[in-house]
């Protein structure tokens, strides 16, 4: 078993050390940093103007037209409920956009550190 472990470890080391590795160039870091910085700004805007209305439409469609029982579909109370709960769905989309923005700012910082300290 000891000989088998040595052969396995030697093979893994050989494959790891001989595999090609490609470091990012400085322009590549700048491109990633620019994209991440742009996404920091755009993510909340996209959440408010794209994802939020899409989620509201999806929620309204489900609440009004896709009930399990056909006799409960298109009732006024479900339409009213969908309209009342639309702001909550929009706020949830905004929170998702802010979370994405923070995630992209972290990626930006990582790229900046990789650039300044040469990977």
C-alpha positions in Angstrom: 0.0 0.0 0.0 2.9 2.4 0.7 4.3 1.9 -2.8 0.9 2.5 -4.3 0.6 5.8 -2.4 4.0 6.9 -3.6 3.2 6.1 -7.2 -0.2 8.0 -6.9 1.3 11.0 -5.3 4.2 11.1 -7.8 1.7 10.9 -10.7 -0.5 13.6 -9.3 2.5 15.9 -8.7 3.8 15.3 -12.2 0.5 16.0 -13.8 0.0 19.2 -11.7 3.5 20.6 -12.3 3.6 19.9 -16.1 0.1 21.2 -16.9 0.1 24.6 -18.6 -1.0 27.6 -16.5 -1.9 30.9 -17.9 -1.7 34.0 -15.7 -3.9 37.0 -16.4 -2.2 39.9 -18.1 -2.5 43.5 -16.9 -5.1 44.4 -19.6 -7.1 41.4 -18.6 -7.2 42.6 -15.0 -8.2 46.1 -16.2 -11.0 44.6 -18.3 -12.3 42.5 -15.4 -12.1 45.5 -13.1 -14.0 47.7 -15.5 -16.7 45.2 -16.0 -17.1 44.6 -12.3 -17.1 48.4 -11.6 -19.8 48.9 -14.2 -21.9 46.0 -12.7 -21.6 47.6 -9.3 -23.5 50.6 -10.6 -25.8 48.8 -13.0 -27.0 45.9 -10.8 -29.5 48.0 -8.6 -30.7 49.8 -11.7 -31.3 46.6 -13.6 -33.1 45.1 -10.5 -35.5 48.1 -10.3 -36.2 48.5 -14.0 -35.9 45.0 -15.4 -36.0 42.2 -12.8 -38.6 43.9 -10.5 -41.3 44.5 -13.1 -40.7 41.0 -14.5 -41.2 39.5 -11.1 -44.3 41.6 -10.5 -45.8 40.5 -13.8 -45.0 36.8 -13.0 -46.5 37.1 -9.5 -49.6 38.9 -10.8 -50.1 36.3 -13.5 -49.8 33.5 -11.0 -52.1 35.1 -8.4 -54.8 36.0 -10.9 -54.7 33.5 -13.7 -52.9 30.4 -12.6 -54.8 29.3 -9.4 -55.2 25.6 -8.9 -59.0 25.7 -8.9 -60.5 27.2 -12.1 -63.4 28.8 -10.1 -60.9 30.9 -8.0 -59.2 32.4 -11.1 -59.8 36.0 -12.1 -61.5 36.9 -8.8 -61.3 40.5 -7.7 -59.8 39.7 -4.3 -56.8 37.9 -5.9 -56.3 40.9 -8.3 -56.4 43.2 -5.3 -54.0 41.0 -3.4 -51.6 40.9 -6.3 -51.7 44.7 -6.6 -51.1 45.2 -2.9 -48.2 42.8 -2.8 -46.4 44.2 -5.9 -44.3 46.7 -3.9 -42.9 43.9 -1.8 -41.9 42.0 -4.9 -40.2 45.1 -6.3 -38.3 45.7 -3.0 -37.1 42.1 -3.0 -35.8 42.6 -6.5 -34.0 45.8 -5.3 -32.4 43.9 -2.4 -31.2 41.2 -4.9 -29.7 44.0 -7.0 -27.9 45.5 -4.0 -26.5 42.1 -3.1 -25.3 41.6 -6.6 -23.7 45.0 -6.5 -21.8 44.2 -3.3 -20.7 40.9 -4.8 -19.3 42.7 -7.9 -17.5 45.3 -5.7 -15.8 42.4 -3.9 -14.7 41.0 -7.3 -13.4 44.4 -8.2 -11.3 44.6 -5.1 -9.9 41.1 -5.7 -8.9 42.1 -9.3 -7.3 45.3 -8.0 -5.3 43.3 -5.5 -4.3 40.8 -8.1 -3.1 43.6 -10.3 -1.1 45.5 -7.8 0.5 42.5 -6.2 1.1 40.6 -9.4 -1.0 37.5 -8.8 
